[in-house]
Amino acid sequence: MTEPLNPAGTRDRLTRWRLVLGGEQADGIGAAATLTSDDLKRDEALRELYDAERRGGLQSSAPRVARWLGDIRGYFPSSVVQVMQADAMERLGLTQLLLEPELMEAVQPDIHLVTTLVGLVRVIPERSRATARAVVRTVTDQLEERLRSQTVQAVTGALNRAARTRRPRHSDIDWNRTVAANLKHYQPEYRTVVPERLVGYARRSRRVERTIILCIDQSGSMAESVVYSSVFGAVLASLASVETRLVVFDTSVVDLTEQLDDPVDILFGVQLGGGTDINQALAYCEGLITQPNETVLVLISDLYEGGIAEEMVRRASAIVGSGATMVALLALSDSGRPSFDATHAAALAAVGVPAFACTPDQFPDLMAAAIERRDIGTWAAEHDIVTTHEAEE
């Protein structure tokens, strides 16, 4: 025999359906009378957003929108709030209202809001700029807290492994690795290992051990990648053994290396939108390479080139031929497979520049592989990342 339904559970399910369907008394499920005062406020918030065409919605009033944003933060979980904020900007055209300080103080900061604000940098009025920077800083601080430890550990570990030598001084011998590398030479009669080779670390000079150049496409479609790149740039710049350069470009090239210690300064220095001249950006970055074998160049772009595509590929080939490691990231984001120019991606892959999308959580391991000069295609396969070359096959 089927057990009777829990009346409270049934009421909860009906309430959820009522909130989804809307329709006030005409919802068809008879749940309108059971809505609590909090449910009614949730219903009103949903109705103002999703029934906007019929009811006039939020009426494009900044104070009213601010109150609405406060309501949804109080009555819905964080994940739902982020979806509703994004829907409000898309459905109701509220982007310009983000220029109002009282509205920005009411929103829940997230990566999508930051990308919107970065796109509005050139038109944010002075009265709103401080509030906008505060919102952006909240998100970049959260991202840096999430990504710093993994990035520092991966990069410093890679530098240590890259510095390992087989002829270390006695004080630099890594005995654990030496024993592990010589176990086949164990002598039972002496109950010891006789090492044929020593493993250790070379003595570190205070010189920079690697140069990492982040070359970032600042066209509008790359907004999320720009945000994550600014955070990673700040983390990498904090490492004494790494020289980090950050270059952004559209049809012109801007070197933002001097702002690397503050991701917010970087984001307020970019200008999303406009054309794209990757060849010109690579020409600038090529001029920054003084020690190719110790340089990693990461081009972050969807590869929709507005300049001379053949020259872009030729220049990328020259950079790889010089001994530098170069990778093309079609996106550095959590947003899934990006739109990109497949022809240009395949052309870069053919000259030794692997092209694929990468999530922020994968980026530290990618940098470690590049620093150690491992095969990036193999690394991508180990992380179930489909490169452009594989996709073409």
N, C-alpha and C positions, 0 to 999 in steps of 0.2 A: 504494500500500500504506500502511495506517495505521501510523504510528510507534508503537513500544511505549511504554506508559505508564512514566513515571518511578516507580520503586518507592517512593522517598521521598515523592513527591507523592501517590501512592495511599495510603500509610500515613497521611499527614497528613489526607487527606480522611476516611478511615475513623475516625481518632481523633476528628475533629470530630463525625462522626455518632454515634460511641459516646458522647461527652459529651452530645450533644443527647438521645439516646434513653435514656440511663441503662440500668438493668436488669442491671448487673453481668455475670455470666456468661451471662445470658439475653438479651443485646442483639441476638442474631440475625445479627450481621455478623462474628462471630469476631475482634473487635478487642481483646477484653479483655486478652489475653496480651501485646499490644504496647504497653500503656500504660506510660509512664515514671513515675518516682516523682512528678514534678511533675504529670503528667496525673492520677495517682491523687488528689493533693491537690485539683486542680481539680474532679475528679469528686465528691469528698467534700463540697466546698463547695456545689456545685450540688445534690447530693442532700439536704443538710441544709435547703436552702431550698425546693426544688421537690417533694421527697418528704416534706415535713414532716408531713402528715396521717398518713402510713403509718409514719414512723419517729420521730415525736416532735420532729423538727426541732431547733431551737436551745434548746428547753426553757426559754425565758424566763429565762435566766440571764445577767445582765449581763456577768460575766467571760467566759462562753463566747461570747456575742455579740461582745464586743470582740475575742476571738481570731479569730473567724470573719471579722469585718470586716478585720482585719489580713491574714488569708489571702487574701481576694479582692483586696485591693489589691496583693498581691504576685504573684498568678497571672493576673490579668485586666487588660486595658487600661482606661483611665479611663472611657471611654464605657460599657463593660459594667459596671463597678463602680457607676456611678450608677444604672443600671437595676436591678441586683440590690439595692442599698440601698433603692430605692423599693419594689420587690417585697417585700422583707423587712418593711417597715413595714406594707404593706397586707395581705399574706398571713398574717403571723405576729403581728400586733398588737404590734409592738415600739415603738410611739410612746412609751409611758410609760418604756421603758428609756432613751430619749434623755435622761432626767433624771439619768442616772448619769454622773459626770465621766469615768470610765475609758472609757465607751462613746463619748462625744462626742470624746474624744481619738483614737479609732480610726477614726472615719468620715472619708470624703473630702468636704470641704465643697463644696456646690454650691447653686444657687438653690432647689432643691426642699427640701433640708435646712433652709435658712434659713426658708422659708415654714412648715415644720413647727414649728420652734423659736419663730417669732413667734406661732404659734397657741397655743403652750404657755406663753407669757410669764407668765401669771398663776399657773401652778402649778409653775414651775421652782423647786426648793428652793435655799436660799442656797448650799449646798455645790457646786451645779452652775452657778450663775449666771455666775461668772467664765469657766468653760470655754465656756459657751454664747455669751457675748459674744465670746470669742476666735474661735469658729467663724464667727459672723455677721460679725465684722470682716474675717476673711480673704476672705469672699465679696464684701462691699461694697467693699473695697479693690480687688479684681480688677475689679469692675464699673466703679468710678470710673476706673481706669486705662484701661479699654477705651472709655469713653464721654466722658471729660473733653475731650480735644482736639477731637473733632468738635462737641461742644456749644458750647464756647467760641468756636470758629471760626465756627460758624453764627450764633450770637447776636450776637457783636461785629460780624460782617459785616453783619447785618441792621440793627443800630443805626447803623452807618456810612452805609449806603445810605439809611436813613430820614432821616438828618441832612443829606443832600446838598441844596444850594441852587443856584438858577440865578443868584443875584446875590452871589457870594462876594467877599470882599476879595481883593486881588491875591495876598497871601501864602497864601490858602486855595484858589487855583484848582487843580483837578485837570487838568493839561494833557493827559494822555493821553486822558482821557474827553472833554475839551473838543474836542480835535482829531477824535476819532472821531465825535462828535455833529455836527461841521460839515464833514465831508468833501465834502458836496455843494456847498459854497461854495468849493471849491478854485479859485484863480485861476492858470491856466497861464502867463499872461504874467509874473506876479510870482513864480511857483513857490512859492506859499504859500496857506494857508487863512485866509480872513477870517471869523472866528467871529461868528455872529449871536447866539449865547447862550453863556454861560460855565457850566461845571459845576464845582462844588467842594464843599467841606464847610463847614458852619456852624461858627463857633467854639464849642467845647464849654464849657459851664459845668460846674461840679462837681456840679450837681444830678442826681438820679436821672432817667434818661430813660424807663424803662419800669417798671411794676409787674406782676409775674407772680404770680398766685395759684393755687396748686395745691390743689384741694379734693378730698380723697380719701375714697372710701367704704371703710370698714374692716370690711365684712362679710366672712365667711369666704371667700367665693368670689373676693375681690379680693386675696388674699394676695400673689401674685407682683407685681401692679400696685403694691401698697404698697411692696414692696422696691425696685423700680426708681424709683418716685417719690421715695423718700427719697434715693437716690443723685443723681438729677437735681436735687432741691432743694438739696442740698449744693453741687453744681457751680454752679448759678445764683446761689446766695447768695454765692459767692466773687467775683462780678463787681461791681465798684464802681458801674457805671452801671445796674444792675438791682436793684430792691427785690423780694425774693422772700418771699412768705408761704406757709406750709404749714399747711393745716387738715385735720384728719381728723374723720370723723363716723360715728356709727351712729344711735341715737336721741338722742344728745347731740353737742355740737360741742366739739372741743378744738383750740386753736391751739398748734401745736408749732414756731412760727417761731423761738423762742429756742433750740431744739435743732438748728437747721439745719446748723450747722457739723460735726455728727457724725451720720451716718446710723444708727449703732448706737443712739445715744440715742433717735432717732426711733422705730426699730423696737421698742425696749423700752418705748416710751411708748404704742404703739397697743394696742388690745384687740380682736383679730379676733373676729367673731361678733356676735350680737345683731341688733336690728332696723335699719331704715334710714329716716331722715327727711331726704331730700334738700332739701326745701323749707326746713327749718330751717337747714341748712348754707348754702344759697344766701342766706338772709336775713342770716346772719352775714357772708358774703363781700361781699354788697352794701354792707354798712356799712363795709367796708375800702376801697371804691372812692372816691377823692377826685378823680382826674383820669381820667375814663372813656376819653377818646381815647388815653390812654397806658397803658391797663390791658388785660392779657390774663388771662382767667379760664379755667382748664382744670379742668373737672369730670371726675373719673375714677371712673366708676361703671357698674355693669350696669343701672342705672335701675329696679331692682325697688323702687319707692317704697312705703314703709309709711305715709308721711304723706299730706298732701292733694295728690294729683297735679295737679289743676287749678291750685292755688295755685303749685305748683312751676313749671309751664309759664308761668303769668302772670308770676312773678318773673323767670324766665329771659328772657322777652320784654322786661321792663322794663330788665334789664341791657343787653341788646343795643340797646334804644331809647335808652339813655343815651349810646351811642357806644363802649362797651367791646366788645372782641372776646371772644367766648365759644365754647368748643369742648367737646363732650362725648366723652370717650374711653371706649368701652365696655370697654376693657382696655388696659393698657400692659405687654405681655408678649410672649414668644416662643411662647406656647402655642396659637396658632391662633385661629380664630373663637370668640368666647366666647358663652355663653348670656346673653341680655339681654332686657329688656322691649321688644319691638318697637313696641308702641303708644306708649309714652312716648318712645322714640327718634324716632319719626315726628312726634310732637307737638312736640318740641324743634326738629327740623329745619324744621318749618313756620313757626316764629317766628324763624328765622335762626341756630339753633345746630346746626351740622353734627355728626352723631353717627357714629362709626366706631371700629373697633379700630386700634391703632397698635403697631408693634414698637419696642423701645428704639432701634434703629438709625435709625428714621424720625423719632423724636421731635425731635432737634435741628433738622432741616429744617422740621418743622411749626412749631416755635417761631419760626424765622426768618420763615416766611410770615405768622404771626400778628403779629409785631412790625412787619412792613412793611405790615400791613393788606391783604395780598393776599386774593383770594377763596379760602377754604379748600376749597370744593368743587372748584375748578379744581386746586388743589394736590393734593388726594386723587386726582383722575383722572390727573394726571401721574405719580403713584406707584402706579398700578393698585390703589388702595384703593377698595373699594365703600362708599359712604356709605349710610346708612339710606334716604335719599330715593331714591337710584338703585335700591336693592334692592326698594323698594315698587313702583317702576315696572316 
